[in-house]
Amino acid sequence: MNTLKYPLSNAQMELMKLLGTNLSDNDLKELKTVLARFFAERAMDKADKIWDKKGLTDDDMDKWLNEGN
């Protein structure tokens, strides 16, 4: 058996515990949705902080969206 060179993170350990249970297809789909939403919210929060730090506006985004048209 191969030995892990790096310990698992706390998130990986919790997911391993969860994966030890047999979820229904519906529960698995819901879990994927919850995880996707969690990481999407995290990404949006970080993007908002960068946006605010740089002083960007909705007009800036409109200009970028219309470049090349």
MOPAC internal coordinates of N, CA, C and O (Angstrom, degrees):
PM7 1SCF
backbone

  N    0.0000 0     0.00 0     0.00 0    0    0    0
  C    1.4550 1     0.00 0     0.00 0    1    0    0
  C    1.5193 1   108.99 1     0.00 0    2    1    0
  O    1.2310 1   120.16 1   -42.20 1    3    2    1
  N    1.3225 1   117.31 1   137.80 1    3    2    1
  C    1.4598 1   122.14 1   178.78 1    5    3    2
  C    1.5134 1   109.95 1   -78.26 1    6    5    3
  O    1.2310 1   120.65 1   -36.96 1    7    6    5
  N    1.3108 1   116.37 1   143.04 1    7    6    5
  C    1.4527 1   122.31 1   176.97 1    9    7    6
  C    1.5152 1   108.90 1   -97.51 1   10    9    7
  O    1.2310 1   120.48 1   -41.70 1   11   10    9
  N    1.3312 1   116.68 1   138.30 1   11   10    9
  C    1.4577 1   120.82 1   177.90 1   13   11   10
  C    1.5186 1   109.91 1   -68.22 1   14   13   11
  O    1.2310 1   120.59 1   -45.70 1   15   14   13
  N    1.3201 1   116.47 1   134.30 1   15   14   13
  C    1.4595 1   120.89 1   177.52 1   17   15   14
  C    1.5143 1   111.16 1   -83.53 1   18   17   15
  O    1.2310 1   120.69 1   156.38 1   19   18   17
  N    1.3389 1   116.29 1   -23.62 1   19   18   17
  C    1.4537 1   121.11 1  -178.91 1   21   19   18
  C    1.5241 1   108.10 1  -125.27 1   22   21   19
  O    1.2310 1   120.15 1   -43.91 1   23   22   21
  N    1.3186 1   117.32 1   136.09 1   23   22   21
  C    1.4640 1   118.77 1   178.31 1   25   23   22
  C    1.5246 1   110.59 1   -68.66 1   26   25   23
  O    1.2310 1   120.91 1   -26.04 1   27   26   25
  N    1.3107 1   115.87 1   153.96 1   27   26   25
  C    1.4571 1   120.16 1   177.24 1   29   27   26
  C    1.5258 1   109.75 1   -73.54 1   30   29   27
  O    1.2310 1   120.89 1   -31.71 1   31   30   29
  N    1.3110 1   115.90 1   148.29 1   31   30   29
  C    1.4580 1   120.07 1   176.76 1   33   31   30
  C    1.5211 1   109.31 1   -75.78 1   34   33   31
  O    1.2310 1   120.55 1   -11.20 1   35   34   33
  N    1.3225 1   116.55 1   168.80 1   35   34   33
  C    1.4615 1   120.03 1   178.69 1   37   35   34
  C    1.5268 1   111.30 1   -61.80 1   38   37   35
  O    1.2310 1   120.21 1   144.25 1   39   38   37
  N    1.3265 1   117.21 1   -35.75 1   39   38   37
  C    1.4710 1   120.53 1   178.46 1   41   39   38
  C    1.5273 1   110.40 1   -67.74 1   42   41   39
  O    1.2310 1   120.74 1   137.79 1   43   42   41
  N    1.3201 1   116.18 1   -42.21 1   43   42   41
  C    1.4608 1   119.55 1   178.89 1   45   43   42
  C    1.5297 1   110.96 1   -62.74 1   46   45   43
  O    1.2310 1   120.52 1   140.40 1   47   46   45
  N    1.3312 1   116.62 1   -39.60 1   47   46   45
  C    1.4678 1   119.92 1   179.28 1   49   47   46
  C    1.5284 1   110.95 1   -63.09 1   50   49   47
  O    1.2310 1   120.34 1   136.66 1   51   50   49
  N    1.3157 1   116.95 1   -43.34 1   51   50   49
  C    1.4666 1   120.68 1   179.80 1   53   51   50
  C    1.5182 1   110.84 1   -65.31 1   54   53   51
  O    1.2310 1   120.54 1   139.32 1   55   54   53
  N    1.3197 1   116.57 1   -40.68 1   55   54   53
  C    1.4648 1   119.66 1   178.32 1   57   55   54
  C    1.5254 1   111.15 1   -66.09 1   58   57   55
  O    1.2310 1   120.27 1   142.98 1   59   58   57
  N    1.3117 1   117.08 1   -37.02 1   59   58   57
  C    1.4660 1   120.20 1   177.07 1   61   59   58
  C    1.5285 1   110.76 1   -62.47 1   62   61   59
  O    1.2310 1   120.49 1   139.72 1   63   62   61
  N    1.3289 1   116.67 1   -40.28 1   63   62   61
  C    1.4661 1   120.22 1   177.02 1   65   63   62
  C    1.5248 1   110.01 1   -62.29 1   66   65   63
  O    1.2310 1   120.74 1   136.16 1   67   66   65
  N    1.3177 1   116.20 1   -43.84 1   67   66   65
  C    1.4581 1   121.33 1  -179.42 1   69   67   66
  C    1.5209 1   110.90 1   -64.50 1   70   69   67
  O    1.2310 1   121.03 1   138.75 1   71   70   69
  N    1.3216 1   115.63 1   -41.25 1   71   70   69
  C    1.4521 1   119.89 1  -177.50 1   73   71   70
  C    1.5241 1   112.37 1   -68.25 1   74   73   71
  O    1.2310 1   120.40 1   167.51 1   75   74   73
  N    1.3111 1   116.85 1   -12.49 1   75   74   73
  C    1.4585 1   120.98 1   175.69 1   77   75   74
  C    1.5157 1   112.41 1   -73.60 1   78   77   75
  O    1.2310 1   120.31 1   167.63 1   79   78   77
  N    1.3212 1   117.01 1   -12.37 1   79   78   77
  C    1.4596 1   120.82 1   177.46 1   81   79   78
  C    1.5148 1   109.15 1  -100.12 1   82   81   79
  O    1.2310 1   120.84 1   -26.49 1   83   82   81
  N    1.3110 1   116.00 1   153.51 1   83   82   81
  C    1.4568 1   120.26 1  -179.41 1   85   83   82
  C    1.5144 1   108.54 1   -98.21 1   86   85   83
  O    1.2310 1   120.45 1   -75.39 1   87   86   85
  N    1.3273 1   116.75 1   104.61 1   87   86   85
  C    1.4542 1   122.04 1  -178.41 1   89   87   86
  C    1.5246 1   110.68 1   -85.40 1   90   89   87
  O    1.2310 1   121.37 1   -32.02 1   91   90   89
  N    1.3063 1   114.98 1   147.98 1   91   90   89
  C    1.4631 1   119.15 1   173.24 1   93   91   90
  C    1.5245 1   108.61 1   -69.02 1   94   93   91
  O    1.2310 1   120.41 1   -16.55 1   95   94   93
  N    1.3173 1   116.82 1   163.45 1   95   94   93
  C    1.4648 1   120.32 1   178.34 1   97   95   94
  C    1.5208 1   111.21 1   -58.60 1   98   97   95
  O    1.2310 1   120.35 1   140.43 1   99   98   97
  N    1.3357 1   116.93 1   -39.57 1   99   98   97
  C    1.4673 1   120.46 1   179.56 1  101   99   98
  C    1.5192 1   111.39 1   -66.74 1  102  101   99
  O    1.2310 1   120.29 1   137.22 1  103  102  101
  N    1.3398 1   117.06 1   -42.78 1  103  102  101
  C    1.4632 1   120.11 1   178.54 1  105  103  102
  C    1.5226 1   111.21 1   -64.88 1  106  105  103
  O    1.2310 1   120.45 1   141.02 1  107  106  105
  N    1.3177 1   116.74 1   -38.98 1  107  106  105
  C    1.4631 1   120.37 1   179.03 1  109  107  106
  C    1.5302 1   110.41 1   -65.08 1  110  109  107
  O    1.2310 1   120.78 1   138.66 1  111  110  109
  N    1.3188 1   116.11 1   -41.34 1  111  110  109
  C    1.4661 1   120.23 1   177.78 1  113  111  110
  C    1.5262 1   109.97 1   -62.52 1  114  113  111
  O    1.2310 1   120.31 1   136.64 1  115  114  113
  N    1.3327 1   117.02 1   -43.36 1  115  114  113
  C    1.4679 1   120.83 1   179.09 1  117  115  114
  C    1.5235 1   110.85 1   -64.08 1  118  117  115
  O    1.2310 1   120.02 1   139.05 1  119  118  117
  N    1.3207 1   117.56 1   -40.95 1  119  118  117
  C    1.4585 1   121.10 1   178.30 1  121  119  118
  C    1.5198 1   111.11 1   -61.34 1  122  121  119
  O    1.2310 1   120.25 1   136.77 1  123  122  121
  N    1.3197 1   117.13 1   -43.23 1  123  122  121
  C    1.4592 1   120.84 1   177.81 1  125  123  122
  C    1.5269 1   110.90 1   -61.36 1  126  125  123
  O    1.2310 1   120.79 1   140.50 1  127  126  125
  N    1.3229 1   116.10 1   -39.50 1  127  126  125
  C    1.4632 1   120.59 1   179.40 1  129  127  126
  C    1.5262 1   110.82 1   -65.40 1  130  129  127
  O    1.2310 1   120.66 1   136.44 1  131  130  129
  N    1.3185 1   116.35 1   -43.56 1  131  130  129
  C    1.4702 1   121.18 1   179.32 1  133  131  130
  C    1.5284 1   110.14 1   -62.37 1  134  133  131
  O    1.2310 1   120.20 1   134.33 1  135  134  133
  N    1.3221 1   117.22 1   -45.67 1  135  134  133
  C    1.4648 1   120.45 1   179.70 1  137  135  134
  C    1.5287 1   111.35 1   -64.76 1  138  137  135
  O    1.2310 1   120.34 1   137.82 1  139  138  137
  N    1.3143 1   116.96 1   -42.18 1  139  138  137
  C    1.4655 1   120.22 1   178.75 1  141  139  138
  C    1.5219 1   110.66 1   -62.34 1  142  141  139
  O    1.2310 1   120.36 1   136.17 1  143  142  141
  N    1.3212 1   116.92 1   -43.83 1  143  142  141
  C    1.4697 1   121.09 1   179.44 1  145  143  142
  C    1.5278 1   110.41 1   -63.00 1  146  145  143
  O    1.2310 1   120.40 1   137.32 1  147  146  145
  N    1.3314 1   116.84 1   -42.68 1  147  146  145
  C    1.4607 1   121.67 1   179.48 1  149  147  146
  C    1.5307 1   110.79 1   -57.35 1  150  149  147
  O    1.2310 1   120.65 1   129.84 1  151  150  149
  N    1.3375 1   116.36 1   -50.16 1  151  150  149
  C    1.4619 1   119.48 1  -177.30 1  153  151  150
  C    1.5247 1   112.01 1   -72.45 1  154  153  151
  O    1.2310 1   120.04 1   148.03 1  155  154  153
  N    1.3167 1   117.52 1   -31.97 1  155  154  153
  C    1.4682 1   120.44 1   176.52 1  157  155  154
  C    1.5248 1   110.44 1   -65.33 1  158  157  155
  O    1.2310 1   120.37 1   136.97 1  159  158  157
  N    1.3312 1   116.90 1   -43.03 1  159  158  157
  C    1.4691 1   120.34 1   178.45 1  161  159  158
  C    1.5196 1   110.99 1   -63.34 1  162  161  159
  O    1.2310 1   120.66 1   139.43 1  163  162  161
  N    1.3258 1   116.34 1   -40.57 1  163  162  161
  C    1.4618 1   120.25 1   177.51 1  165  163  162
  C    1.5239 1   110.55 1   -60.39 1  166  165  163
  O    1.2310 1   120.22 1   134.27 1  167  166  165
  N    1.3373 1   117.18 1   -45.73 1  167  166  165
  C    1.4591 1   121.60 1  -179.42 1  169  167  166
  C    1.5235 1   111.10 1   -63.90 1  170  169  167
  O    1.2310 1   120.27 1   138.42 1  171  170  169
  N    1.3247 1   117.09 1   -41.58 1  171  170  169
  C    1.4700 1   120.29 1   179.53 1  173  171  170
  C    1.5226 1   111.25 1   -65.58 1  174  173  171
  O    1.2310 1   120.23 1   140.72 1  175  174  173
  N    1.3362 1   117.17 1   -39.28 1  175  174  173
  C    1.4616 1   120.10 1   177.47 1  177  175  174
  C    1.5232 1   111.13 1   -61.32 1  178  177  175
  O    1.2310 1   120.54 1   136.16 1  179  178  177
  N    1.3233 1   116.57 1   -43.84 1  179  178  177
  C    1.4632 1   119.97 1   178.99 1  181  179  178
  C    1.5259 1   111.06 1   -65.50 1  182  181  179
  O    1.2310 1   120.70 1   138.54 1  183  182  181
  N    1.3237 1   116.27 1   -41.46 1  183  182  181
  C    1.4699 1   119.96 1   178.44 1  185  183  182
  C    1.5276 1   110.44 1   -63.24 1  186  185  183
  O    1.2310 1   120.17 1   139.37 1  187  186  185
  N    1.3277 1   117.28 1   -40.63 1  187  186  185
  C    1.4667 1   120.74 1   178.32 1  189  187  186
  C    1.5254 1   111.40 1   -61.40 1  190  189  187
  O    1.2310 1   120.35 1   140.12 1  191  190  189
  N    1.3300 1   116.93 1   -39.88 1  191  190  189
  C    1.4691 1   120.18 1   179.36 1  193  191  190
  C    1.5215 1   110.74 1   -64.24 1  194  193  191
  O    1.2310 1   120.54 1   137.17 1  195  194  193
  N    1.3323 1   116.57 1   -42.83 1  195  194  193
  C    1.4701 1   120.70 1   178.06 1  197  195  194
  C    1.5233 1   109.61 1   -64.51 1  198  197  195
  O    1.2310 1   120.96 1   135.96 1  199  198  197
  N    1.3240 1   115.77 1   -44.04 1  199  198  197
  C    1.4693 1   122.38 1   179.84 1  201  199  198
  C    1.5294 1   109.77 1   -56.09 1  202  201  199
  O    1.2310 1   121.04 1   130.69 1  203  202  201
  N    1.3546 1   115.62 1   -49.31 1  203  202  201
  C    1.4692 1   120.68 1  -179.15 1  205  203  202
  C    1.5272 1   111.37 1   -66.06 1  206  205  203
  O    1.2310 1   120.24 1   138.91 1  207  206  205
  N    1.3229 1   117.15 1   -41.09 1  207  206  205
  C    1.4622 1   121.15 1  -178.87 1  209  207  206
  C    1.5294 1   111.20 1   -61.76 1  210  209  207
  O    1.2310 1   120.70 1   143.20 1  211  210  209
  N    1.3241 1   116.27 1   -36.80 1  211  210  209
  C    1.4624 1   120.54 1  -179.31 1  213  211  210
  C    1.5188 1   112.26 1   -87.39 1  214  213  211
  O    1.2310 1   120.05 1   175.48 1  215  214  213
  N    1.3311 1   117.50 1    -4.52 1  215  214  213
  C    1.4558 1   121.11 1   177.85 1  217  215  214
  C    1.5269 1   113.28 1    68.65 1  218  217  215
  O    1.2310 1   120.35 1  -148.14 1  219  218  217
  N    1.3213 1   116.94 1    31.86 1  219  218  217
  C    1.4571 1   120.30 1  -178.82 1  221  219  218
  C    1.5287 1   110.79 1   -78.44 1  222  221  219
  O    1.2310 1   121.39 1   -24.64 1  223  222  221
  N    1.3353 1   114.94 1   155.36 1  223  222  221
  C    1.4594 1   120.49 1  -178.07 1  225  223  222
  C    1.5304 1   110.37 1  -126.49 1  226  225  223
  O    1.2310 1   121.23 1    -7.72 1  227  226  225
  N    1.3232 1   115.25 1   172.28 1  227  226  225
  C    1.4628 1   120.32 1   175.78 1  229  227  226
  C    1.5275 1   110.43 1   -62.03 1  230  229  227
  O    1.2310 1   120.59 1   146.42 1  231  230  229
  N    1.3372 1   116.47 1   -33.58 1  231  230  229
  C    1.4747 1   120.42 1   177.42 1  233  231  230
  C    1.5319 1   110.92 1   -61.95 1  234  233  231
  O    1.2310 1   120.45 1   141.67 1  235  234  233
  N    1.3363 1   116.75 1   -38.33 1  235  234  233
  C    1.4667 1   120.31 1   176.85 1  237  235  234
  C    1.5231 1   110.40 1   -60.30 1  238  237  235
  O    1.2310 1   120.72 1   135.40 1  239  238  237
  N    1.3226 1   116.22 1   -44.60 1  239  238  237
  C    1.4573 1   119.98 1  -179.54 1  241  239  238
  C    1.5291 1   110.61 1   -65.01 1  242  241  239
  O    1.2310 1   120.05 1   138.80 1  243  242  241
  N    1.3265 1   117.52 1   -41.20 1  243  242  241
  C    1.4603 1   120.16 1   177.80 1  245  243  242
  C    1.5205 1   111.61 1   -60.74 1  246  245  243
  O    1.2310 1   120.72 1   140.62 1  247  246  245
  N    1.3348 1   116.23 1   -39.38 1  247  246  245
  C    1.4640 1   120.03 1   178.78 1  249  247  246
  C    1.5274 1   110.00 1   -63.67 1  250  249  247
  O    1.2310 1   120.11 1   135.76 1  251  250  249
  N    1.3418 1   117.39 1   -44.24 1  251  250  249
  C    1.4526 1   121.06 1  -179.47 1  253  251  250
  C    1.5266 1   111.01 1   -63.76 1  254  253  251
  O    1.2310 1   121.09 1   139.19 1  255  254  253
  N    1.3228 1   115.52 1   -40.81 1  255  254  253
  C    1.4637 1   119.56 1  -178.99 1  257  255  254
  C    1.5203 1   112.32 1   -66.05 1  258  257  255
  O    1.2310 1   120.77 1   151.24 1  259  258  257
  N    1.3287 1   116.13 1   -28.76 1  259  258  257
  C    1.4671 1   120.16 1  -177.13 1  261  259  258
  C    1.5185 1   114.01 1   -95.97 1  262  261  259
  O    1.2310 1   120.52 1   178.22 1  263  262  261
  N    1.3502 1   116.60 1    -1.78 1  263  262  261
  C    1.4667 1   119.44 1   177.00 1  265  263  262
  C    1.5232 1   109.30 1   -66.05 1  266  265  263
  O    1.2310 1   121.14 1   -43.29 1  267  266  265
  N    1.3018 1   115.42 1   136.71 1  267  266  265
  C    1.4565 1   119.81 1   177.33 1  269  267  266
  C    1.5227 1   113.54 1    85.47 1  270  269  267
  O    1.2310 1   119.99 1   179.53 1  271  270  269
  N    1.3109 1   117.63 1    -0.47 1  271  270  269
  C    1.4746 1   119.97 1   177.59 1  273  271  270
  C    1.5005 1   110.84 1   -90.61 1  274  273  271
  O    1.2310 1   120.10 1   180.00 1  275  274  273

